[in-house]
């Protein structure tokens, strides 16, 4: 699997901090679950929304 580094970091932050479905100490298999092809379109939508949210928060600081 090849991923854009920023998108991967964003995904990890989303799953750890926003959705709280994984932790930083979980095994990588738990993260790979969310990287399955059947979730790509839905996860991309979540990532776009999360990215927008982060940008808005940073611009208001």
PDBQT receptor file of N, H, CA, C and O in Angstrom, charges set to zero:
ATOM      1  N   UNK A   1       0.837  -1.185   0.000  1.00  0.00    +0.000 N 
ATOM      2  CA  UNK A   1       0.000   0.000   0.000  1.00  0.00    +0.000 C 
ATOM      3  C   UNK A   1       0.878   1.243   0.000  1.00  0.00    +0.000 C 
ATOM      4  O   UNK A   1       1.868   1.317   0.728  1.00  0.00    +0.000 OA
ATOM      5  N   UNK A   2       0.510   2.209  -0.816  1.00  0.00    +0.000 N 
ATOM      6  H   UNK A   2      -0.294   2.149  -1.408  1.00  0.00    +0.000 HD
ATOM      7  CA  UNK A   2       1.230   3.470  -0.839  1.00  0.00    +0.000 C 
ATOM      8  C   UNK A   2       0.239   4.581  -0.538  1.00  0.00    +0.000 C 
ATOM      9  O   UNK A   2      -0.817   4.674  -1.163  1.00  0.00    +0.000 OA
ATOM     10  N   UNK A   3       0.590   5.420   0.421  1.00  0.00    +0.000 N 
ATOM     11  H   UNK A   3       1.448   5.345   0.929  1.00  0.00    +0.000 HD
ATOM     12  CA  UNK A   3      -0.302   6.493   0.828  1.00  0.00    +0.000 C 
ATOM     13  C   UNK A   3       0.449   7.805   0.877  1.00  0.00    +0.000 C 
ATOM     14  O   UNK A   3       1.654   7.846   1.125  1.00  0.00    +0.000 OA
ATOM     15  N   UNK A   4      -0.276   8.860   0.640  1.00  0.00    +0.000 N 
ATOM     16  H   UNK A   4      -1.255   8.827   0.439  1.00  0.00    +0.000 HD
ATOM     17  CA  UNK A   4       0.235  10.192   0.842  1.00  0.00    +0.000 C 
ATOM     18  C   UNK A   4       0.493  10.342   2.340  1.00  0.00    +0.000 C 
ATOM     19  O   UNK A   4      -0.390  10.053   3.148  1.00  0.00    +0.000 OA
ATOM     20  N   UNK A   5       1.675  10.785   2.715  1.00  0.00    +0.000 N 
ATOM     21  H   UNK A   5       2.392  11.020   2.059  1.00  0.00    +0.000 HD
ATOM     22  CA  UNK A   5       2.042  10.857   4.131  1.00  0.00    +0.000 C 
ATOM     23  C   UNK A   5       1.088  11.759   4.914  1.00  0.00    +0.000 C 
ATOM     24  O   UNK A   5       0.664  11.400   6.013  1.00  0.00    +0.000 OA
ATOM     25  N   UNK A   6       0.748  12.916   4.366  1.00  0.00    +0.000 N 
ATOM     26  H   UNK A   6       1.093  13.208   3.473  1.00  0.00    +0.000 HD
ATOM     27  CA  UNK A   6      -0.162  13.829   5.065  1.00  0.00    +0.000 C 
ATOM     28  C   UNK A   6      -1.531  13.185   5.257  1.00  0.00    +0.000 C 
ATOM     29  O   UNK A   6      -2.121  13.296   6.332  1.00  0.00    +0.000 OA
ATOM     30  N   UNK A   7      -2.037  12.519   4.233  1.00  0.00    +0.000 N 
ATOM     31  H   UNK A   7      -1.558  12.429   3.360  1.00  0.00    +0.000 HD
ATOM     32  CA  UNK A   7      -3.348  11.871   4.332  1.00  0.00    +0.000 C 
ATOM     33  C   UNK A   7      -3.330  10.766   5.381  1.00  0.00    +0.000 C 
ATOM     34  O   UNK A   7      -4.309  10.579   6.104  1.00  0.00    +0.000 OA
ATOM     35  N   UNK A   8      -2.234  10.041   5.467  1.00  0.00    +0.000 N 
ATOM     36  H   UNK A   8      -1.439  10.193   4.880  1.00  0.00    +0.000 HD
ATOM     37  CA  UNK A   8      -2.123   8.978   6.465  1.00  0.00    +0.000 C 
ATOM     38  C   UNK A   8      -2.098   9.555   7.883  1.00  0.00    +0.000 C 
ATOM     39  O   UNK A   8      -2.749   9.027   8.785  1.00  0.00    +0.000 OA
ATOM     40  N   UNK A   9      -1.352  10.631   8.072  1.00  0.00    +0.000 N 
ATOM     41  H   UNK A   9      -0.823  11.060   7.340  1.00  0.00    +0.000 HD
ATOM     42  CA  UNK A   9      -1.325  11.298   9.380  1.00  0.00    +0.000 C 
ATOM     43  C   UNK A   9      -2.710  11.816   9.728  1.00  0.00    +0.000 C 
ATOM     44  O   UNK A   9      -3.170  11.668  10.861  1.00  0.00    +0.000 OA
ATOM     45  N   UNK A  10      -3.369  12.420   8.760  1.00  0.00    +0.000 N 
ATOM     46  H   UNK A  10      -2.996  12.541   7.840  1.00  0.00    +0.000 HD
ATOM     47  CA  UNK A  10      -4.720  12.933   8.970  1.00  0.00    +0.000 C 
ATOM     48  C   UNK A  10      -5.677  11.806   9.340  1.00  0.00    +0.000 C 
ATOM     49  O   UNK A  10      -6.513  11.963  10.230  1.00  0.00    +0.000 OA
ATOM     50  N   UNK A  11      -5.557  10.677   8.662  1.00  0.00    +0.000 N 
ATOM     51  H   UNK A  11      -4.878  10.549   7.939  1.00  0.00    +0.000 HD
ATOM     52  CA  UNK A  11      -6.407   9.524   8.963  1.00  0.00    +0.000 C 
ATOM     53  C   UNK A  11      -6.177   9.028  10.387  1.00  0.00    +0.000 C 
ATOM     54  O   UNK A  11      -7.130   8.750  11.115  1.00  0.00    +0.000 OA
ATOM     55  N   UNK A  12      -4.925   8.921  10.777  1.00  0.00    +0.000 N 
ATOM     56  H   UNK A  12      -4.151   9.148  10.186  1.00  0.00    +0.000 HD
ATOM     57  CA  UNK A  12      -4.618   8.460  12.135  1.00  0.00    +0.000 C 
ATOM     58  C   UNK A  12      -5.183   9.433  13.163  1.00  0.00    +0.000 C 
ATOM     59  O   UNK A  12      -5.790   9.010  14.147  1.00  0.00    +0.000 OA
ATOM     60  N   UNK A  13      -4.990  10.729  12.944  1.00  0.00    +0.000 N 
ATOM     61  H   UNK A  13      -4.498  11.073  12.145  1.00  0.00    +0.000 HD
ATOM     62  CA  UNK A  13      -5.544  11.721  13.871  1.00  0.00    +0.000 C 
ATOM     63  C   UNK A  13      -7.064  11.627  13.937  1.00  0.00    +0.000 C 
ATOM     64  O   UNK A  13      -7.651  11.704  15.016  1.00  0.00    +0.000 OA
ATOM     65  N   UNK A  14      -7.687  11.463  12.796  1.00  0.00    +0.000 N 
ATOM     66  H   UNK A  14      -7.211  11.401  11.919  1.00  0.00    +0.000 HD
ATOM     67  CA  UNK A  14      -9.146  11.339  12.749  1.00  0.00    +0.000 C 
ATOM     68  C   UNK A  14      -9.619  10.141  13.561  1.00  0.00    +0.000 C 
ATOM     69  O   UNK A  14     -10.537  10.255  14.373  1.00  0.00    +0.000 OA
ATOM     70  N   UNK A  15      -8.994   9.004  13.341  1.00  0.00    +0.000 N 
ATOM     71  H   UNK A  15      -8.248   8.911  12.682  1.00  0.00    +0.000 HD
ATOM     72  CA  UNK A  15      -9.420   7.777  14.020  1.00  0.00    +0.000 C 
ATOM     73  C   UNK A  15      -9.086   7.771  15.512  1.00  0.00    +0.000 C 
ATOM     74  O   UNK A  15      -9.814   7.181  16.310  1.00  0.00    +0.000 OA
ATOM     75  N   UNK A  16      -7.990   8.424  15.886  1.00  0.00    +0.000 N 
ATOM     76  H   UNK A  16      -7.398   8.904  15.238  1.00  0.00    +0.000 HD
ATOM     77  CA  UNK A  16      -7.580   8.441  17.297  1.00  0.00    +0.000 C 
ATOM     78  C   UNK A  16      -8.314   9.526  18.076  1.00  0.00    +0.000 C 
ATOM     79  O   UNK A  16      -8.894   9.251  19.126  1.00  0.00    +0.000 OA
ATOM     80  N   UNK A  17      -8.292  10.748  17.573  1.00  0.00    +0.000 N 
ATOM     81  H   UNK A  17      -7.821  10.972  16.720  1.00  0.00    +0.000 HD
ATOM     82  CA  UNK A  17      -8.792  11.879  18.353  1.00  0.00    +0.000 C 
ATOM     83  C   UNK A  17     -10.255  12.221  18.086  1.00  0.00    +0.000 C 
ATOM     84  O   UNK A  17     -11.001  12.535  19.013  1.00  0.00    +0.000 OA
ATOM     85  N   UNK A  18     -10.656  12.161  16.852  1.00  0.00    +0.000 N 
ATOM     86  H   UNK A  18     -10.050  11.905  16.099  1.00  0.00    +0.000 HD
ATOM     87  CA  UNK A  18     -12.019  12.579  16.499  1.00  0.00    +0.000 C 
ATOM     88  C   UNK A  18     -13.026  11.449  16.702  1.00  0.00    +0.000 C 
ATOM     89  O   UNK A  18     -14.050  11.630  17.362  1.00  0.00    +0.000 OA
ATOM     90  N   UNK A  19     -12.732  10.298  16.137  1.00  0.00    +0.000 N 
ATOM     91  H   UNK A  19     -11.900  10.151  15.601  1.00  0.00    +0.000 HD
ATOM     92  CA  UNK A  19     -13.660   9.164  16.210  1.00  0.00    +0.000 C 
ATOM     93  C   UNK A  19     -13.408   8.263  17.417  1.00  0.00    +0.000 C 
ATOM     94  O   UNK A  19     -14.311   7.550  17.854  1.00  0.00    +0.000 OA
ATOM     95  N   UNK A  20     -12.205   8.289  17.952  1.00  0.00    +0.000 N 
ATOM     96  H   UNK A  20     -11.472   8.868  17.597  1.00  0.00    +0.000 HD
ATOM     97  CA  UNK A  20     -11.808   7.478  19.110  1.00  0.00    +0.000 C 
ATOM     98  C   UNK A  20     -12.082   5.984  18.906  1.00  0.00    +0.000 C 
ATOM     99  O   UNK A  20     -12.569   5.302  19.808  1.00  0.00    +0.000 OA
ATOM    100  N   UNK A  21     -11.759   5.492  17.708  1.00  0.00    +0.000 N 
ATOM    101  H   UNK A  21     -11.363   6.047  16.976  1.00  0.00    +0.000 HD
ATOM    102  CA  UNK A  21     -11.960   4.068  17.413  1.00  0.00    +0.000 C 
ATOM    103  C   UNK A  21     -10.664   3.265  17.495  1.00  0.00    +0.000 C 
ATOM    104  O   UNK A  21     -10.691   2.035  17.552  1.00  0.00    +0.000 OA
ATOM    105  N   UNK A  22      -9.526   3.969  17.500  1.00  0.00    +0.000 N 
ATOM    106  H   UNK A  22      -9.504   4.968  17.453  1.00  0.00    +0.000 HD
ATOM    107  CA  UNK A  22      -8.237   3.321  17.717  1.00  0.00    +0.000 C 
ATOM    108  C   UNK A  22      -7.437   4.187  18.688  1.00  0.00    +0.000 C 
ATOM    109  O   UNK A  22      -7.775   5.343  18.943  1.00  0.00    +0.000 OA
ATOM    110  N   UNK A  23      -6.372   3.598  19.221  1.00  0.00    +0.000 N 
ATOM    111  H   UNK A  23      -6.097   2.659  19.014  1.00  0.00    +0.000 HD
ATOM    112  CA  UNK A  23      -5.454   4.354  20.075  1.00  0.00    +0.000 C 
ATOM    113  C   UNK A  23      -4.069   4.299  19.452  1.00  0.00    +0.000 C 
ATOM    114  O   UNK A  23      -3.805   3.492  18.561  1.00  0.00    +0.000 OA
ATOM    115  N   UNK A  24      -3.199   5.158  19.930  1.00  0.00    +0.000 N 
ATOM    116  H   UNK A  24      -3.413   5.813  20.654  1.00  0.00    +0.000 HD
ATOM    117  CA  UNK A  24      -1.835   5.186  19.399  1.00  0.00    +0.000 C 
ATOM    118  C   UNK A  24      -1.073   3.912  19.744  1.00  0.00    +0.000 C 
ATOM    119  O   UNK A  24      -0.066   3.608  19.103  1.00  0.00    +0.000 OA
ATOM    120  N   UNK A  25      -1.523   3.180  20.722  1.00  0.00    +0.000 N 
ATOM    121  H   UNK A  25      -2.340   3.427  21.242  1.00  0.00    +0.000 HD
ATOM    122  CA  UNK A  25      -0.829   1.946  21.109  1.00  0.00    +0.000 C 
ATOM    123  C   UNK A  25      -1.413   0.695  20.446  1.00  0.00    +0.000 C 
ATOM    124  O   UNK A  25      -0.914  -0.407  20.671  1.00  0.00    +0.000 OA
ATOM    125  N   UNK A  26      -2.457   0.849  19.636  1.00  0.00    +0.000 N 
ATOM    126  H   UNK A  26      -2.863   1.744  19.453  1.00  0.00    +0.000 HD
ATOM    127  CA  UNK A  26      -3.036  -0.295  18.930  1.00  0.00    +0.000 C 
ATOM    128  C   UNK A  26      -2.070  -0.828  17.877  1.00  0.00    +0.000 C 
ATOM    129  O   UNK A  26      -1.210  -0.102  17.379  1.00  0.00    +0.000 OA
ATOM    130  N   UNK A  27      -2.226  -2.101  17.549  1.00  0.00    +0.000 N 
ATOM    131  H   UNK A  27      -2.925  -2.691  17.954  1.00  0.00    +0.000 HD
ATOM    132  CA  UNK A  27      -1.431  -2.704  16.481  1.00  0.00    +0.000 C 
ATOM    133  C   UNK A  27      -1.883  -2.147  15.137  1.00  0.00    +0.000 C 
ATOM    134  O   UNK A  27      -3.023  -1.710  14.984  1.00  0.00    +0.000 OA
ATOM    135  N   UNK A  28      -0.980  -2.168  14.171  1.00  0.00    +0.000 N 
ATOM    136  H   UNK A  28      -0.053  -2.523  14.295  1.00  0.00    +0.000 HD
ATOM    137  CA  UNK A  28      -1.259  -1.599  12.855  1.00  0.00    +0.000 C 
ATOM    138  C   UNK A  28      -2.423  -2.282  12.145  1.00  0.00    +0.000 C 
ATOM    139  O   UNK A  28      -3.059  -1.672  11.285  1.00  0.00    +0.000 OA
ATOM    140  N   UNK A  29      -2.712  -3.527  12.485  1.00  0.00    +0.000 N 
ATOM    141  H   UNK A  29      -2.195  -4.023  13.183  1.00  0.00    +0.000 HD
ATOM    142  CA  UNK A  29      -3.823  -4.236  11.850  1.00  0.00    +0.000 C 
ATOM    143  C   UNK A  29      -5.144  -3.501  12.070  1.00  0.00    +0.000 C 
ATOM    144  O   UNK A  29      -6.023  -3.509  11.208  1.00  0.00    +0.000 OA
ATOM    145  N   UNK A  30      -5.270  -2.873  13.227  1.00  0.00    +0.000 N 
ATOM    146  H   UNK A  30      -4.556  -2.867  13.928  1.00  0.00    +0.000 HD
ATOM    147  CA  UNK A  30      -6.497  -2.141  13.523  1.00  0.00    +0.000 C 
ATOM    148  C   UNK A  30      -6.646  -0.937  12.587  1.00  0.00    +0.000 C 
ATOM    149  O   UNK A  30      -7.753  -0.614  12.158  1.00  0.00    +0.000 OA
ATOM    150  N   UNK A  31      -5.539  -0.283  12.277  1.00  0.00    +0.000 N 
ATOM    151  H   UNK A  31      -4.640  -0.545  12.626  1.00  0.00    +0.000 HD
ATOM    152  CA  UNK A  31      -5.553   0.825  11.320  1.00  0.00    +0.000 C 
ATOM    153  C   UNK A  31      -5.834   0.303   9.916  1.00  0.00    +0.000 C 
ATOM    154  O   UNK A  31      -6.597   0.918   9.171  1.00  0.00    +0.000 OA
ATOM    155  N   UNK A  32      -5.227  -0.821   9.545  1.00  0.00    +0.000 N 
ATOM    156  H   UNK A  32      -4.607  -1.320  10.150  1.00  0.00    +0.000 HD
ATOM    157  CA  UNK A  32      -5.425  -1.386   8.214  1.00  0.00    +0.000 C 
ATOM    158  C   UNK A  32      -6.885  -1.722   7.941  1.00  0.00    +0.000 C 
ATOM    159  O   UNK A  32      -7.323  -1.711   6.791  1.00  0.00    +0.000 OA
ATOM    160  N   UNK A  33      -7.631  -2.017   8.984  1.00  0.00    +0.000 N 
ATOM    161  H   UNK A  33      -7.275  -2.026   9.918  1.00  0.00    +0.000 HD
ATOM    162  CA  UNK A  33      -9.062  -2.281   8.815  1.00  0.00    +0.000 C 
ATOM    163  C   UNK A  33      -9.738  -1.113   8.097  1.00  0.00    +0.000 C 
ATOM    164  O   UNK A  33     -10.577  -1.321   7.220  1.00  0.00    +0.000 OA
ATOM    165  N   UNK A  34      -9.375   0.104   8.469  1.00  0.00    +0.000 N 
ATOM    166  H   UNK A  34      -8.694   0.273   9.182  1.00  0.00    +0.000 HD
ATOM    167  CA  UNK A  34      -9.993   1.301   7.891  1.00  0.00    +0.000 C 
ATOM    168  C   UNK A  34      -9.417   1.661   6.524  1.00  0.00    +0.000 C 
ATOM    169  O   UNK A  34      -9.925   2.561   5.855  1.00  0.00    +0.000 OA
ATOM    170  N   UNK A  35      -8.375   0.976   6.113  1.00  0.00    +0.000 N 
ATOM    171  H   UNK A  35      -7.962   0.246   6.657  1.00  0.00    +0.000 HD
ATOM    172  CA  UNK A  35      -7.754   1.226   4.814  1.00  0.00    +0.000 C 
ATOM    173  C   UNK A  35      -8.235   0.256   3.736  1.00  0.00    +0.000 C 
ATOM    174  O   UNK A  35      -7.713   0.263   2.621  1.00  0.00    +0.000 OA
ATOM    175  N   UNK A  36      -9.208  -0.561   4.054  1.00  0.00    +0.000 N 
ATOM    176  H   UNK A  36      -9.632  -0.566   4.960  1.00  0.00    +0.000 HD
ATOM    177  CA  UNK A  36      -9.736  -1.518   3.084  1.00  0.00    +0.000 C 
ATOM    178  C   UNK A  36     -10.407  -0.776   1.923  1.00  0.00    +0.000 C 
ATOM    179  O   UNK A  36     -11.016   0.275   2.127  1.00  0.00    +0.000 OA
ATOM    180  N   UNK A  37     -10.297  -1.315   0.721  1.00  0.00    +0.000 N 
ATOM    181  H   UNK A  37      -9.803  -2.168   0.556  1.00  0.00    +0.000 HD
ATOM    182  CA  UNK A  37     -10.912  -0.673  -0.444  1.00  0.00    +0.000 C 
ATOM    183  C   UNK A  37     -12.403  -0.366  -0.278  1.00  0.00    +0.000 C 
ATOM    184  O   UNK A  37     -12.887   0.642  -0.793  1.00  0.00    +0.000 OA
ATOM    185  N   UNK A  38     -13.125  -1.218   0.429  1.00  0.00    +0.000 N 
ATOM    186  H   UNK A  38     -12.732  -2.036   0.847  1.00  0.00    +0.000 HD
ATOM    187  CA  UNK A  38     -14.564  -0.975   0.573  1.00  0.00    +0.000 C 
ATOM    188  C   UNK A  38     -14.866   0.288   1.384  1.00  0.00    +0.000 C 
ATOM    189  O   UNK A  38     -15.990   0.788   1.338  1.00  0.00    +0.000 OA
ATOM    190  N   UNK A  39     -13.890   0.809   2.121  1.00  0.00    +0.000 N 
ATOM    191  H   UNK A  39     -12.977   0.403   2.158  1.00  0.00    +0.000 HD
ATOM    192  CA  UNK A  39     -14.089   2.018   2.923  1.00  0.00    +0.000 C 
ATOM    193  C   UNK A  39     -13.495   3.276   2.282  1.00  0.00    +0.000 C 
ATOM    194  O   UNK A  39     -13.667   4.367   2.825  1.00  0.00    +0.000 OA
ATOM    195  N   UNK A  40     -12.816   3.158   1.167  1.00  0.00    +0.000 N 
ATOM    196  H   UNK A  40     -12.676   2.272   0.726  1.00  0.00    +0.000 HD
ATOM    197  CA  UNK A  40     -12.080   4.286   0.588  1.00  0.00    +0.000 C 
ATOM    198  C   UNK A  40     -12.939   5.520   0.375  1.00  0.00    +0.000 C 
ATOM    199  O   UNK A  40     -12.566   6.605   0.821  1.00  0.00    +0.000 OA
ATOM    200  N   UNK A  41     -14.062   5.388  -0.284  1.00  0.00    +0.000 N 
ATOM    201  H   UNK A  41     -14.365   4.506  -0.646  1.00  0.00    +0.000 HD
ATOM    202  CA  UNK A  41     -14.852   6.585  -0.584  1.00  0.00    +0.000 C 
ATOM    203  C   UNK A  41     -15.395   7.230   0.683  1.00  0.00    +0.000 C 
ATOM    204  O   UNK A  41     -15.406   8.455   0.807  1.00  0.00    +0.000 OA
ATOM    205  N   UNK A  42     -15.837   6.421   1.605  1.00  0.00    +0.000 N 
ATOM    206  H   UNK A  42     -15.829   5.426   1.505  1.00  0.00    +0.000 HD
ATOM    207  CA  UNK A  42     -16.374   6.973   2.859  1.00  0.00    +0.000 C 
ATOM    208  C   UNK A  42     -15.264   7.614   3.699  1.00  0.00    +0.000 C 
ATOM    209  O   UNK A  42     -15.456   8.693   4.261  1.00  0.00    +0.000 OA
ATOM    210  N   UNK A  43     -14.119   6.959   3.785  1.00  0.00    +0.000 N 
ATOM    211  H   UNK A  43     -13.963   6.083   3.329  1.00  0.00    +0.000 HD
ATOM    212  CA  UNK A  43     -13.012   7.520   4.559  1.00  0.00    +0.000 C 
ATOM    213  C   UNK A  43     -12.484   8.795   3.910  1.00  0.00    +0.000 C 
ATOM    214  O   UNK A  43     -12.101   9.731   4.612  1.00  0.00    +0.000 OA
ATOM    215  N   UNK A  44     -12.459   8.844   2.587  1.00  0.00    +0.000 N 
ATOM    216  H   UNK A  44     -12.770   8.084   2.016  1.00  0.00    +0.000 HD
ATOM    217  CA  UNK A  44     -12.031  10.063   1.903  1.00  0.00    +0.000 C 
ATOM    218  C   UNK A  44     -12.954  11.224   2.247  1.00  0.00    +0.000 C 
ATOM    219  O   UNK A  44     -12.493  12.348   2.447  1.00  0.00    +0.000 OA
ATOM    220  N   UNK A  45     -14.238  10.960   2.316  1.00  0.00    +0.000 N 
ATOM    221  H   UNK A  45     -14.612  10.048   2.153  1.00  0.00    +0.000 HD
ATOM    222  CA  UNK A  45     -15.200  12.000   2.689  1.00  0.00    +0.000 C 
ATOM    223  C   UNK A  45     -14.959  12.463   4.126  1.00  0.00    +0.000 C 
ATOM    224  O   UNK A  45     -14.979  13.662   4.403  1.00  0.00    +0.000 OA
ATOM    225  N   UNK A  46     -14.732  11.525   5.031  1.00  0.00    +0.000 N 
ATOM    226  H   UNK A  46     -14.715  10.551   4.806  1.00  0.00    +0.000 HD
ATOM    227  CA  UNK A  46     -14.416  11.872   6.424  1.00  0.00    +0.000 C 
ATOM    228  C   UNK A  46     -13.131  12.704   6.496  1.00  0.00    +0.000 C 
ATOM    229  O   UNK A  46     -13.056  13.682   7.240  1.00  0.00    +0.000 OA
ATOM    230  N   UNK A  47     -12.124  12.305   5.716  1.00  0.00    +0.000 N 
ATOM    231  H   UNK A  47     -12.185  11.510   5.112  1.00  0.00    +0.000 HD
ATOM    232  CA  UNK A  47     -10.852  13.032   5.727  1.00  0.00    +0.000 C 
ATOM    233  C   UNK A  47     -11.007  14.449   5.194  1.00  0.00    +0.000 C 
ATOM    234  O   UNK A  47     -10.414  15.380   5.738  1.00  0.00    +0.000 OA
ATOM    235  N   UNK A  48     -11.786  14.624   4.148  1.00  0.00    +0.000 N 
ATOM    236  H   UNK A  48     -12.268  13.867   3.705  1.00  0.00    +0.000 HD
ATOM    237  CA  UNK A  48     -12.029  15.970   3.612  1.00  0.00    +0.000 C 
ATOM    238  C   UNK A  48     -12.691  16.848   4.662  1.00  0.00    +0.000 C 
ATOM    239  O   UNK A  48     -12.289  17.993   4.872  1.00  0.00    +0.000 OA
ATOM    240  N   UNK A  49     -13.703  16.307   5.316  1.00  0.00    +0.000 N 
ATOM    241  H   UNK A  49     -14.030  15.377   5.146  1.00  0.00    +0.000 HD
ATOM    242  CA  UNK A  49     -14.406  17.069   6.350  1.00  0.00    +0.000 C 
ATOM    243  C   UNK A  49     -13.493  17.391   7.527  1.00  0.00    +0.000 C 
ATOM    244  O   UNK A  49     -13.518  18.506   8.050  1.00  0.00    +0.000 OA
ATOM    245  N   UNK A  50     -12.696  16.429   7.940  1.00  0.00    +0.000 N 
ATOM    246  H   UNK A  50     -12.675  15.524   7.516  1.00  0.00    +0.000 HD
ATOM    247  CA  UNK A  50     -11.779  16.632   9.060  1.00  0.00    +0.000 C 
ATOM    248  C   UNK A  50     -10.710  17.659   8.695  1.00  0.00    +0.000 C 
ATOM    249  O   UNK A  50     -10.364  18.514   9.509  1.00  0.00    +0.000 OA
ATOM    250  N   UNK A  51     -10.194  17.574   7.483  1.00  0.00    +0.000 N 
ATOM    251  H   UNK A  51     -10.475  16.879   6.822  1.00  0.00    +0.000 HD
ATOM    252  CA  UNK A  51      -9.192  18.529   7.014  1.00  0.00    +0.000 C 
ATOM    253  C   UNK A  51      -9.767  19.950   7.026  1.00  0.00    +0.000 C 
ATOM    254  O   UNK A  51      -9.100  20.887   7.463  1.00  0.00    +0.000 OA
ATOM    255  N   UNK A  52     -10.983  20.103   6.554  1.00  0.00    +0.000 N 
ATOM    256  H   UNK A  52     -11.525  19.342   6.199  1.00  0.00    +0.000 HD
ATOM    257  CA  UNK A  52     -11.649  21.406   6.558  1.00  0.00    +0.000 C 
ATOM    258  C   UNK A  52     -11.820  21.912   7.984  1.00  0.00    +0.000 C 
ATOM    259  O   UNK A  52     -11.578  23.087   8.262  1.00  0.00    +0.000 OA
ATOM    260  N   UNK A  53     -12.232  21.041   8.876  1.00  0.00    +0.000 N 
ATOM    261  H   UNK A  53     -12.429  20.087   8.650  1.00  0.00    +0.000 HD
ATOM    262  CA  UNK A  53     -12.412  21.408  10.283  1.00  0.00    +0.000 C 
ATOM    263  C   UNK A  53     -11.098  21.900  10.891  1.00  0.00    +0.000 C 
ATOM    264  O   UNK A  53     -11.072  22.914  11.588  1.00  0.00    +0.000 OA
ATOM    265  N   UNK A  54     -10.018  21.185  10.626  1.00  0.00    +0.000 N 
ATOM    266  H   UNK A  54     -10.038  20.362  10.060  1.00  0.00    +0.000 HD
ATOM    267  CA  UNK A  54      -8.705  21.571  11.153  1.00  0.00    +0.000 C 
ATOM    268  C   UNK A  54      -8.287  22.933  10.606  1.00  0.00    +0.000 C 
ATOM    269  O   UNK A  54      -7.785  23.777  11.349  1.00  0.00    +0.000 OA
ATOM    270  N   UNK A  55      -8.492  23.146   9.317  1.00  0.00    +0.000 N 
ATOM    271  H   UNK A  55      -8.900  22.461   8.713  1.00  0.00    +0.000 HD
ATOM    272  CA  UNK A  55      -8.126  24.423   8.711  1.00  0.00    +0.000 C 
ATOM    273  C   UNK A  55      -8.914  25.570   9.334  1.00  0.00    +0.000 C 
ATOM    274  O   UNK A  55      -8.360  26.639   9.591  1.00  0.00    +0.000 OA
ATOM    275  N   UNK A  56     -10.194  25.354   9.573  1.00  0.00    +0.000 N 
ATOM    276  H   UNK A  56     -10.645  24.486   9.364  1.00  0.00    +0.000 HD
ATOM    277  CA  UNK A  56     -11.021  26.391  10.192  1.00  0.00    +0.000 C 
ATOM    278  C   UNK A  56     -10.561  26.685  11.613  1.00  0.00    +0.000 C 
ATOM    279  O   UNK A  56     -10.511  27.844  12.027  1.00  0.00    +0.000 OA
ATOM    280  N   UNK A  57     -10.225  25.641  12.356  1.00  0.00    +0.000 N 
ATOM    281  H   UNK A  57     -10.265  24.700  12.020  1.00  0.00    +0.000 HD
ATOM    282  CA  UNK A  57      -9.742  25.828  13.725  1.00  0.00    +0.000 C 
ATOM    283  C   UNK A  57      -8.412  26.575  13.739  1.00  0.00    +0.000 C 
ATOM    284  O   UNK A  57      -8.194  27.440  14.587  1.00  0.00    +0.000 OA
ATOM    285  N   UNK A  58      -7.532  26.247  12.812  1.00  0.00    +0.000 N 
ATOM    286  H   UNK A  58      -7.709  25.544  12.123  1.00  0.00    +0.000 HD
ATOM    287  CA  UNK A  58      -6.225  26.905  12.758  1.00  0.00    +0.000 C 
ATOM    288  C   UNK A  58      -6.351  28.361  12.330  1.00  0.00    +0.000 C 
ATOM    289  O   UNK A  58      -5.588  29.208  12.795  1.00  0.00    +0.000 OA
ATOM    290  N   UNK A  59      -7.291  28.660  11.462  1.00  0.00    +0.000 N 
ATOM    291  H   UNK A  59      -7.910  27.971  11.084  1.00  0.00    +0.000 HD
ATOM    292  CA  UNK A  59      -7.446  30.036  10.993  1.00  0.00    +0.000 C 
ATOM    293  C   UNK A  59      -8.083  30.934  12.051  1.00  0.00    +0.000 C 
ATOM    294  O   UNK A  59      -7.930  32.155  12.000  1.00  0.00    +0.000 OA
ATOM    295  N   UNK A  60      -8.790  30.345  13.001  1.00  0.00    +0.000 N 
ATOM    296  H   UNK A  60      -8.914  29.354  13.042  1.00  0.00    +0.000 HD
ATOM    297  CA  UNK A  60      -9.426  31.147  14.049  1.00  0.00    +0.000 C 
ATOM    298  C   UNK A  60      -8.504  31.383  15.242  1.00  0.00    +0.000 C 
ATOM    299  O   UNK A  60      -8.854  32.123  16.162  1.00  0.00    +0.000 OA
ATOM    300  N   UNK A  61      -7.333  30.759  15.228  1.00  0.00    +0.000 N 
ATOM    301  H   UNK A  61      -7.049  30.158  14.481  1.00  0.00    +0.000 HD
ATOM    302  CA  UNK A  61      -6.389  30.913  16.351  1.00  0.00    +0.000 C 
ATOM    303  C   UNK A  61      -5.600  32.178  16.211  1.00  0.00    +0.000 C 
ATOM    304  O   UNK A  61      -4.759  32.477  17.059  1.00  0.00    +0.000 OA
TER     305      UNK A  61
